[in-house]
Amino acid sequence: MYSENDMEVANQIRVIGLDDLEYPELLRQITDPPAQLYVRGQLNWGNNPRIAIVGTRKPTNYGVQITTQVVDAIASHAVIISGLAYGVDSYAHQTAVKKGGITVAVLGCGLDDESIYPASNRGLAQEILRTGGALISEYPAGTPPLPHHFPCRNRIIAGLSEKVVVIEASEGSGALITARLALDYNREVLAVPGMVTNPNAWGPNRLIAEGARPVLSPDDVVEIAPEVIRTDLTEPEEKVYNTLKSGAMTVDEIAQQTNLVISEINIIVTLLEMRGIIVNTGSGTFGIK
């Protein structure tokens, strides 16, 4: 728990040079590290892996659920890094904060309260600081969020991270810029596969086709004990899980047993399979792992 003194320090903006001992070592290793960083909050994040979670500003319901469930599963085991933007970034930070994990937001503007963008996420920025995370930028206080700042911001997200996970990104998305930069920096890129009819699935599916590791379970991102993965089922998820205790079933059979609509069941079985709670047992059936 952070004290008032801790929060006073967290709200101060300090400048860290490239040769400063506090400068993040992973970021120092990239080909074009910022000469200096402006920081609010803590940079001592322990030994947990640094995982970037990035994606579209307009996620589908599937994208929101995937983001929240993956981050919920790994936040106790990793530092979550993202860009404080609308959509996937916001859900990643919010879920990490809710879980009590450390999350780091990299901004394309100044770190003073008046400059933080989007303005609707200023409260979230305070929550990130309150829970021991950090706000980082290469721009001084008072710098507005100009469009050309964001590709530069993305290189910092990639540079701070050991792995970058892309969750829903249409063609031309900034999340794909982050992924390409991560590859340039020799960092691992992972992607959540999606339906080919969803424009937001274009980016992750393309990355997978080019060799990115598909995320089929949070264990693909960070190794997690099975008992951790099986916590916090929603009521519909628990209904599906309990139904499958009697044996493997198709989606249609699950619908008959639960009275849930098939579109909702399709999302639930995908999420439960990703979390390692159920498995595809073949011939369109699913069962308990």
Order of alpha helices (4+ residues) and beta strands (2+ residues): alpha-beta-alpha-beta-beta-alpha-beta-alpha-beta-alpha-beta-alpha-beta-alpha-beta-alpha-beta-alpha-alpha-beta-alpha-alpha-beta-beta
